[in-house]
Amino acid sequence: MRTHEIRATYDRDTITVYQAYRPEIAGPAVEHGRFVPPFSRGRMTWIKPSFLWLMSRSNWARKPGQEMILAVRITRTGWEQALGHAVPTHPDRRVFRSSDEWRARFAESVVHVQWDPERSLRGATLDARSIQVGLSRHIIDQYVDDWIVSIEDRTPLVRKIHRLLQDGQATKAKAFLPSERVYPLSADLARSIGADLA
């Protein structure tokens, strides 16, 4: 069974990733179409292409500090550049020959990759894994200045889907989910981040 696949909303040039922030950061980002202060370029920021994974993590935008959900469209070139720099957060034997090799690579990495259990519409843990990508302060300028194409506030959509779920209308709720499909990776890129080969 193929479990380590990137599933995302994407087109020929861009891929959509999601982030949850407090309104003080998210509001100005939506207004300006890019991240501006008080967004910090000095700390790691995590981007996730799975909508439902972030819904589980943010409790449908109800966790403190995660009250707004942003859909950030970035270039596929930037996304694949990030993956090219990425080192998994644990010593995956499919990627590294030894723990020592992983430790040395991870200590120098500017991008982290983590595979977490994907989530169902109701938040149940699935066998499939969902990727999240951590961009360190060493590469975050490229994310903010070069890769971002647009930033949209998806909080109203999140509230709508969650309200339908609470009302027992899961089928209706599902119809509003973003369409995600398997993102194609080169064999080298897939191997380097521990993704399943096509």
ABEGO torsion letter per residue (X at the ends): XBABBBBBBBBAABBBBBBBBBAAAAAAAAAAGBBBOABBAABBBBBBABAAAAAAAAGGGABBGAABBBBBBBBAAAAAAAAAABBBABBBAAABABAAAAAAAAAABABBBBBBBBBBAAGBBBABBBBBBBBBAAAAAAAAAAABABBBBAAAAAAAAAAAAAAGBAAAAAAABBBBBBBBBBAAAAAAAGBBBX
